[in-house]
Amino acid sequence: MSLIKRADRIPSLLLLVILGVGLALSPARAAFAEEWRTLPLFGGDVRAIAIHPEDPDCIFAGTSAGQLWQSRDGGRTWSPAGSALPFPGWVVSALRFDPNRSESNRSDPNQPTRLWVALWGIWGSGQVAYSDDLGKTWVARAGGLPDEPVYTLALVPGKEGRLFAGTRSGVWATEDGGATWTRRTGDLPEVQKVTSLLVDPSQPDTVIAGTWRRAYKSDDGGKTWSGVFEGMVLDSEVFSLTPIAERPGEIWATTCGWVYRTLDRGGHWERFKEGFVERRTPAFAALPGGKFLAGTVGGLHASTDGVNWALVGDPALSINSIAFHPARPGRVFLATEGSGVWVSDDAAATFRPSSEGMTNLRISAMEVFGSELLVGVSHAGPFSGIHVSHDRGRTFDPRFEPLLPNVLDFGVHLGRLYAATERGLYERRGAAWFRLAELGEGRVEEVVADGERIAVRTPAGLWELAGGKFVPRAYKHGAPRSATFFGDALWVSDAAAVYRLTDKTNDTITVPFQGGRLSRLPEQLLLWGSGGAFVRADGLPPDTPWSEVTRDPSRVITTGDPRWSSLMISGETVRVFDRTTSKFLALEVPFPARDISAAVVMGGRLVLGTSGYGVVSTRLE
């Protein structure tokens, strides 16, 4: 981790040092030392993209998980620019090459090219930093900035050291390369959440700030501001501002309500929406030759006159940023939400995915079914769905089932495979998935199976398979939070207690804390949640105390493996349960433990699905 940070500003989520605590818990030393292997599922939630000013094949992409990916071959393959996780806990909101530090502009040839980054934190803070070695190391430059998100940056050609930052509280500026910052919109408290900034290339003292409610302009370097509202709807959040170099004064703004154009530097705006299939438009580009591109949450749109627009390509793409290099105007890059980077080599007529090596995916569920490894990928646009590997994760079938609802859980019962999703319960028949009509299109959160028994849990109740169909299971308590089969009963938890359900009884079980969730170890029932983790055996009276595993707030993920059955996450401590020793053994992972979302064991390897880092595996035996 090389970014220099103020200790009172940055959450302490460095690459983990896993600690143990004492079923039995392993000591502090990690029990498994083998390095992790990343499985080849590629994509990412790319929030910002930048192309090296002197090298059109050198591209950088920043993600919502704090990663910075670099491509040296025009976007065909990607790898970390430096550290695998340079900004843990941060979203990369903007990447900017310094126009005063490029080979063609700087006066001192010994000065390196400089790349700037703007960050906003998951917990609400923000940061600005620069790198002089193309992302290998970083220097923080946020002295005087408030502890709040930084959404965008603007640099000033010909004015080295001058930067503007758009933050939640307004526009801030520095004249000394970020050593000190001052607020420039203090007299205008209505200037908030500045998500776009533009310094007029022909008038470096003219700055336009796009906010959550229209735009503001300064003609004196940010000393004074006035609203530039004429023609723009009041509740228009301005996401981007793009000048047209060959026509000074013409600027395009993208907003939550289509696109606007001004011909007089903001004096008057005109809105265009004809041909758009979505209104929310985060990104814009003007290609040489007069072609305009507008990236929406429902695909890319193109126009040759700015008035009439048409959808280009896949409407499932949600586009955050668009980039091209003047030396290669026909090659256009799209930074997308969840779908990685897409590239066009024909001036945006067609696009193809280009994210090989980029593993910033969100995994919602995993399952081992015979020789197959199934991975549910969510929030990935056209890549969302169920991906299948037939060789234990070494490769994945390029054909996959693009289920539109996100998969929340898998279950296997008597040779049949089920998927619980946000829109119903599905069963796989052959290679295709079919929704089971009896549960409708509501959210199904969990599938639990044991021998001849299978049940599913929805936010409102329980269903159990009977006579070839799922039917409602009698249940008289609060909204179920979890369910598992243990012994001869179906055990259920709600916000208040735990219940043991059989065909004849409905027992309320005394619990050490409320609001817990249930999992099953091979011979014990496991209760976990904000009150810690506790276990109990079967056949005990309802008021029998539970045995404490830990008092630390914990989360458990089951793997389906008879030996390594569960993963327990307590803060940043990760452990895997080993049935042969009846211990939870410490496990060191290469990302924040909170981002583990799914786990299975296959061929002696533990496979973890994550929220933001794809799928990784390590050997357990």
N, C-alpha and C positions, 0 to 999 in steps of 0.2 A: 504494500500500500504506500504510494509515493506522494499522494496529494497532501500538502502541508495545510493543516487545519487549525483553527482556533478550538481549544478544548471545550469551551463553553458553547460552541455552536454546532458541533458535529456529533450525531448519535454514534455511540461506540459499537458499530456493527462491522468490525474488521473481520477478515477471514478467521474462522472460529478457532478458539482454543477451548476444547470440550472438557468440561469438568464432570466428575462422577459424584454420586451421593450414595447411601446404603440402605415381598419375595426376595432376593438380595440384589443390591445394586453394585455395579462394578466400581473399582476405585477410579481415581482421577485419570490414570493413564489409559489412553485409547487401546481397545483390545484388537483393533484391526489397523494395519499399517499400509496395506497396498494402496497404490494410487487409484483414483477414480478414472473410469473410462466414459467418455461422452458417446451416447448412441446417436446414430446419424439421422436424427429428425431435425430439420433445419427451418428456421423462420425467426421472426422477432417482432416485438412491439417497438418499432423504430420511430422516435419522436423528432430527430434532427439528422440532417445529412449535409455534408460539405465536401467539396472537391478541391484538391490542392490547386492553387492558382497557376503553378508552373508545370503540373503533371496531371493531365486529364485522366490517367489511369489510377491515380491515387485518391481513394475515396474514404471518408470516415462516416460512420453511422452511430449515433448515440441512442440508447434504449431507455425504457421506463424502469429497468432494473439496475441502472447505474453502470451499464457496460458501454465500452467504446470499441467498436469493431472497425478494422481497417482492411481495405482491399487494395492490392498492388496491381491487379490485372483487370481493371475496368469493371469491377463488381462481380466477376465470375466466381471468385472464392473469397472468403473472409476469415480473419483471425483476430484475436485481441491486439489492440494497438500497443498495449503495454501489459500492465497487470490484468489478470482475468476479470477482476472486479474492482476497477479503480474508484468507483463512487457508490459504495454500498449504502442503501437507504435513500438514494437520490434518483430523481428523474432528470435525464439530460434533455433540457428544454431548448437549447440553442447551441450551435457550433458555428464559429465565425473565424475565418482566416483574416489576420490583420493586414489591411491593404497597404500599410506603411512598412510592412516587414516582408513583402514578397520580393523575389529576385529583381523584378522589373521596376520596382518603385523605391526600394530603400537606397539611401545614399551610402551607407556603410556596408560593403559586401561581406564583412565578417559577422554581421548580425544574422542569426538564423530566422527562418520562417516561423511565425508565431501563430498558434491555434488557440482561440478563446472558447471557453465553455460557460454556459449558464445552467444552473441547477436549481431545482426546487425539491424540498425534502418531503418524504411521506408524512413526516410529523409537522410540516408547516414551515420549516426554515428554508434558507436559500444560500447560495454560494456563487462566486465568480472565480475562475481560475484560468491560467494560461499554461501552455506547454511549448517549449522551444525545441523539443525533440520528437515531434509528431506523436504525442500521446504516451510516450514511455514514462515520463514523470510530469508532475503538475505542481504549480505554485499558486496558492490561494491569494486572491487580490480583492478582499471584501472589507477592508478596513473602513468602518463607518457606515456600512450598509446595515439596514435593520435586519433583525432575525426573522425573515419572511421570504416567501418564494420569489425567485428571480426567473421571469418568464422569457425574457428576450434581451439581446444586446444589439447596439449599433455602434460601429466604429466610424471615424471621420477621416476620409482620405486627405493626406496632406497635413494632418494634425496628429502627429504621433503622441500617444499618451492620453488622448481625449476619447472617452467612451461614454455612452449612455446605457443605462440599465432600466428595463421595465420591471417593476415589482408590484406587489399587492397594494402598496401605499402610494404608488406614483412613479415619476421619473426621477432617477438619480444620475449624477454625472461625476466623472473624475477627469482631472487634467494631468494626472501623474501616473497613468497606467494602472490605476486601481489601488494605489497605496492609500489614498483617502477618497471618500465619496461624500457628496453633499446632495440633499434633496432639492430638486429644481421645481417642484410643483407644490410646495408647501402652502402657497396662497390659494390653491385650488383643491380643496379636500375632495371634490367630486371626481378628480382624476385618480381613479383606483383601478387595480388589476390591469396594468398596462401589458398587453400581450403582443404588441407589435410596435416597432420603432423604425423610422426612416429618416436618414440624413440625406437631404437633397444633394446629389453628386455635383450639381452645378452651383449650388449655394450652400456651402458647408455649415453656415450658421442657422440654416432652416431645418427644423426638426419637427416631424409629425409623430404623434403618439396615438396608437389605437388602443382604446380602453374597452371595458365591459359595456360601456354605453357611448358609442360614437368616438370621434377623434378630436384631438386638440393639436394646436400648432404653435411653434415658437419661431420667430425670425431673428432672435438675438442669442442663439446658442443655449437656449433653455432658461434665460433669465425671466422672461415673461411669456405667458401663454394665453391663447384664446381658443374658444371652441370653433371648429369648422364643421358645422352641422347641416348646412343648407342642402336639402335633398336626401338626407340620410335619416332613416327611421330611428326613433328614440332608443329603442332597446336593441340596437345593433352592436353586438360585440365584434370588434375588428380584430381578426386573427392575423392578417398579413397585409403589408403595404409594398407594392412593386412599382418602381418608376420605369418609364419607357425612355431609354437613353437618347434615342434619335428624335424624340419629341418632348423637349423640356416642358415641364408643367403637367404632363400626363402621368397620372398615378392610378393604379388599380388597387382596390381594397377588397379583401374577402371577409365575409362576416357570417354570423349565424343565420342571416337571411340573404343568401345569394351574393352577387358581386356588384361593386360600384366602380364608376370611373369618374375622375375629375380631370379637366383639361387646364385648370388654373391653380394647381398646387393646393387644392382643397377648398377653393372659394365656393364651388358648387359641385355636388355629387349627383350622378345619375345611376339608377339601379337597373340591372339586367338580370332576367330570370327565365327568359324564353328558352325552352328545351332542357332545362335542368330537371332531373328526377329526384334530387334532394336539395334542400335549401342550405344546410349547414356546410360551409366551404372553408376549410382550414388553410388551403394552399393555393398558390398561383405561380405561373411562369409565363413569360413572353419570349417565344423563340424567335431567332432571326428569321426574317422572311414574313413576319406578320401573324404567325399562328399563336393563339392564346390557349393556355391550359389552366383549368380550375379543378383542384382536387377536393372532392366532397366526401362525406361519410358514406355515400352511396356510389362511389366510382369516380373515374376521371371524366371530365367534360372538356370538349375542345370547340374552338370557334376561330373563324378567319376574319370576322368583322367585329367581334366583341358584343354583338347584339343577339345573334342566334347561336345557340349552343347545342351540342349533341353528345350523348354518352359514348365513351370510347372504352371498349373492353368490359371487364367483369364488374358488375355493380356491387359485388360483395366486398370489393376493396374499399377500405376506409383510409383516406390519404391524409397524412400529416404534413408532408413537405415534398417539394419538387425541386430537382437540381439538374443543371446541365453545365458543361464547360464551353466557353466561347470557341475554343479550338475544335470542339466536337459537337456542334449544335444539334446534330441528328441523334445523338445518344442522350436519352433522358432517363433520369432515375426518379422513382417514386419511393418515398419512405412511408410505410403503411402501418396501420394499427394491427398488430398481431400476425400480419402476413409477410413480414420481412421487407426486403428491397425488391422492387420490380424494375426492369430495364427495357428500354426501347432502342432499337438501332435504326428506326425509320421515322424519326421526328414525331414520335408519339402516335403513329398509325396502329401499331400493335405492341404488346408488352409480353414479357415472360418473367417468371420468378427467377431471382438471381441472389440466393441467400446461402449457398453452400458453405458450411462451416459456422454459420450464425445460429446459436442454440438458445435464443431468448424466447422459448415457448412456454405456454401455460398448460400444464398437464392436470386434468381434473380427475382421472381415474385410470387404473390399470388392472389387467387380469391375465393369468396364465390359463390357457384352455388347450389341453393336450400339448402339442408341440408349438403352439402359437403364443406370442406375446402381443396382447392388445393394449393400445394406448389411446385414451381419449384426449384429444387436443381441443382446447376451448379458446374462444375469443381470438381466432386466427383467420377470420374472413373465409376465403375459399378453401383454406387448409383445415378448417375446423371439422372434426369428425373422428372416426375410429380408424387408426392406423395399425397395420398388422405386420409383425415380423415372423418369418418362418424359420429363422436361424438364430434364435436367442438374442436378437437385437443387433446382430452384425449388419443386417440390411433390413429395409422396410419395403413392402410392396408399394410401388408407385400408385397402384389403384387402391383407393380407400373409400369407405362409406362416409359420404359427407352429410352426416346427420345434422340437421339445422339446430335442434335443441342441444345444449351442452350436456354431455354425459356426466352424471354425478356419481354413479357407482355401477359396478358389474357384479353378476352373480352366476354361479354354475350349479345346476341341479339335474342330476340323473342324465348327464350328457347333453343338456340343453344350456344355451348361453343367453343371459338376459342383460339388458342395459337400462338402468334407471336414469331418466333424463328430465330436463326442465319442462318437457311436454309429453309426459307419458312413459309407459313401460314398453320396451321393445324386446323382441325375441329374434335371434338370428336363425334363419332357415336357409341352409345352403350358404351362399355368400352374401345374401341380402338380409336386411333387418326389417321387421314388421312390427307396427305398433299394436299392442293388445287392446282391443276395443273396450273391454270391461272397465279399465281404469281411466278411460277418456284421455284428454290432453292436458291434465293437470300435472303439477310437479310431483315426481316420485324421487325420494331422496336416498333410499337405502334398500338393498337386497340382502337378505340373510338366508342361508341354507345350511342344512345339517342332515345328512342321510336322506331319508324319505321326505323331509320337511323343507318347505321354502315359504318365506313371507316377504312382503315388501312394506315399506313405511312411506307414507305421504305426510305432508304437514298436518293433516287433520285426523289420520287414523291408520289402521293396519289392514292388510289384505293377505289372505293365505290361499294357496293353491288347493282346490278341492274339486274333484270330478272333471279335471282338465281345464278349469277356469279359476281365475283369482276371484275370491269373494270376500266381502268385508269380514273382519275378525271382530268378535264381540270385545269391546274395550270401552270402559266407562270413565276414564280418568282424563287428565289434561292432554294438550297437544303432545304427541310422542316426540321425544328428542332422539331416541336411539332404541334399537331392538337387537336381540341376539338369542339364539337357541342355546340352552345350557341345561344339561340333565334331561328331564322329561318335560320341560316347560319353555315357553317363550317369555323372555324377560324384557321389560320395557321401562324406560325412564321418561319422566316428564319434568317440568320445572320444580316440582315439589318432592318427588319420591321415586322409588323403584318398585316395580310390580312383577310378581311371578304368576304367569297365566298358564293354566292347564285346562283340559276339557271340563274339570269339575271345580277347580279352585281359582281364586283371584286374591292373592295375598299381597298386602302392602308391606314392604321390607324397610326396616329402619336403616337410615343412611347416615354417614358421617358428615355430609354436607349436601345442600340442595343444588339442583340444576346440573347434576353430573350426567355423564354418558357411559354407556356400557360397551365392553368388548369381551372377548373370550380368550383366555389362555387355554392351553390344552386341558388342564385339570382344574382350573379356577375361573371364577367370574371376576372381571376387572371393572371397577368404577373409576372414572377419571374426569377431571375438569378443573375448575378454579380452586377447589379445595384440596387438590393433590391427586393421589392414586391409591386405591385400596382394593384388596382381594377378599374373596370368601369362597368356601367349598360348597358343594351341592348338599341338599338334605338337611340343612341347619334350620332351626326355628327362625321366624321372621325377625325377632328382636336380637338375634345374635350379632355382636359387634363385628365389624369388618377389620381385617388386618392391614395395617398401614404399610405402604411401599414408600411413599414420599409425601410430604406436606407441600411440596412445591407445585404450583399450578402446572398441569400436565395435559398433553394431548396424545392420543394413541391412534396409530394407523395399523390395521391388520394387513398381513402379507398373504394369508392363505396357505402358508407353508407349515407342515406339522412340527418341524423343529424350530425354525426361526419365525415364530408366529406373529410377532408384533413389534412395532417400533414405538418407543415412548419419547416424547419431546417435552422437556421441562426447561423453559426459558431457552437458552442457547445450548443446553445439554441434550444430546441425542444418544439413545441406547436401543439395542436390539435384544429381544428376549431369546435365550438359548434354553430349550427344553431339557437338554442333557445335563445342564448344571443348575437349572431353575434360577438363573440370574439374568438380569438386564445388563448387558455388556456395553461399555462406552464405545461410541462410534464417532470418528471425526469426519465432518463433511465439509466440502469446499464452498459453502455458501451459507447465508443466514438460515438457521434451523427453522425459523418461522415459515420459510418458503417451501418446505417439504409438503407435498400435497397428496402423494400416493406412494405405495410400496408393494413390491412382490419379490419373491425369491424364485429364481429359475436357474437350474444347472449349477447350484452351489454359489450363485452370485446374487447379491442384493441389488435390486433395481429400484431406483427412486425417481418418481416424477416430481417436478417442482413447479412453482409458480414464478416463472421468469428465467429459468436456467435449463429448460429442456429435460432430458432423461439421462441419468448417469448410473453407472453400476460399479460394484467392487466385489471382490471374492471374499466369501465368508469362511470357506473351508480350506 
